[in-house]
Amino acid sequence: MTTTPNLYRGFRFPAEIINQAVWLYHCFSLSLREVELILAARGIRVSYGTIRAWSLRFGRRYAKALKRRRPQPVNRLGNIAPPLCECAQPADGAKQKSTTERSPSAPVVTLPT
């Protein structure tokens, strides 16, 4: 009989608090100090260094789970749309002319000094 080891064994805080801190950090792209303030408002006193250590240790699982839950873009026909980076280039591979270039017919105004 094999059991899975408890990932949170030996930590001072319970697994729910660790999960909440790491989830806040990864899901909402908050800074470590913002997560520290949110937890402090809820009565949990933990340093941003501890939250950083938790996110380094447990954050990869949350990032993978968030990536899996992200819906894939679907077009009008119900097919999975290709990524935008592949559609950015024209089909013939030609470079598009930049609209920020200055046309040569634009007048140049000089002011007297």
C-alpha positions as CSV (number, residue, x, y, z in Angstrom):
1,M,0.0,0.0,0.0
2,T,1.5,3.3,-1.1
3,T,0.3,6.7,-0.1
4,T,1.2,10.0,-1.6
5,P,3.4,12.1,0.6
6,N,1.9,15.3,2.0
7,L,3.5,18.2,0.1
8,Y,2.8,20.6,2.9
9,R,4.2,18.6,5.8
10,G,6.6,20.5,7.9
11,F,5.3,24.0,7.1
12,R,4.2,26.3,9.8
13,F,1.0,27.3,8.0
14,P,-1.8,25.0,7.0
15,A,-2.1,23.9,3.3
16,E,-5.2,26.2,2.8
17,I,-3.3,29.3,3.6
18,I,-0.3,28.3,1.4
19,N,-2.7,27.5,-1.4
20,Q,-4.5,30.8,-1.0
21,A,-1.3,32.8,-1.1
22,V,0.1,31.0,-4.1
23,W,-3.2,31.2,-5.9
24,L,-3.5,35.0,-5.4
25,Y,0.1,35.5,-6.6
26,H,-0.3,33.5,-9.8
27,C,-4.0,33.9,-10.7
28,F,-4.1,37.7,-10.4
29,S,-0.5,38.6,-11.1
30,L,-0.1,40.4,-7.8
31,S,3.2,41.4,-6.3
32,L,4.4,39.5,-3.3
33,R,3.9,42.5,-1.0
34,E,0.3,42.9,-2.3
35,V,-0.4,39.2,-1.4
36,E,1.2,39.9,2.0
37,L,-1.2,42.8,2.5
38,I,-4.3,40.8,1.5
39,L,-3.4,38.0,3.9
40,A,-2.7,40.5,6.6
41,A,-6.2,42.0,6.1
42,R,-7.5,38.5,6.7
43,G,-5.5,38.2,9.9
44,I,-2.7,36.0,8.6
45,R,0.7,37.4,9.3
46,V,3.2,36.1,6.8
47,S,6.2,37.7,5.1
48,Y,6.6,38.3,1.4
49,G,9.7,36.2,1.5
50,T,7.7,33.2,2.7
51,I,5.2,33.8,0.0
52,R,8.0,33.9,-2.5
53,A,9.4,30.6,-1.2
54,W,5.9,29.0,-1.4
55,S,5.4,30.3,-5.0
56,L,8.7,28.9,-6.1
57,R,8.0,25.5,-4.6
58,F,4.2,25.1,-5.4
59,G,3.7,27.7,-8.1
60,R,4.4,25.5,-11.1
61,R,1.4,23.4,-10.3
62,Y,-0.9,26.5,-10.2
63,A,0.6,27.9,-13.4
64,K,0.0,24.5,-15.2
65,A,-3.6,24.3,-13.9
66,L,-4.3,27.9,-15.0
67,K,-2.9,27.2,-18.4
68,R,-5.0,24.1,-18.8
69,R,-8.2,25.9,-17.8
70,R,-7.7,28.7,-20.4
71,P,-10.2,28.2,-23.2
72,Q,-8.9,27.9,-26.7
73,P,-10.0,30.5,-29.2
74,V,-12.7,29.2,-31.6
75,N,-13.8,30.9,-34.8
76,R,-17.4,31.3,-36.2
77,L,-17.4,27.8,-37.7
78,G,-16.4,26.2,-34.4
79,N,-12.9,25.3,-35.4
80,I,-9.9,26.1,-33.2
81,A,-8.5,29.4,-34.4
82,P,-4.7,29.5,-35.1
83,P,-2.5,31.6,-32.8
84,L,-2.3,35.3,-33.7
85,C,1.4,35.2,-34.2
86,E,1.0,32.9,-37.2
87,C,-1.6,35.2,-38.8
88,A,0.5,38.3,-38.4
89,Q,2.5,37.6,-41.6
90,P,0.8,37.9,-45.0
91,A,0.3,34.7,-46.9
92,D,3.0,35.5,-49.5
93,G,5.5,36.4,-46.8
94,A,6.0,40.0,-48.1
95,K,6.7,42.7,-45.6
96,Q,4.0,45.3,-45.1
97,K,4.9,49.0,-45.5
98,S,5.1,50.8,-42.3
99,T,2.5,53.6,-41.9
100,T,4.7,55.6,-39.6
101,E,7.2,56.5,-42.4
102,R,7.2,60.1,-43.5
103,S,6.1,60.8,-47.0
104,P,8.7,62.7,-49.1
105,S,6.0,65.2,-50.2
106,A,5.5,66.6,-46.7
107,P,6.6,70.2,-46.5
108,V,9.4,71.2,-44.3
109,V,8.8,74.5,-42.5
110,T,11.8,76.5,-41.3
111,L,11.4,79.4,-38.8
112,P,13.5,82.5,-39.0
113,T,15.9,83.0,-36.2
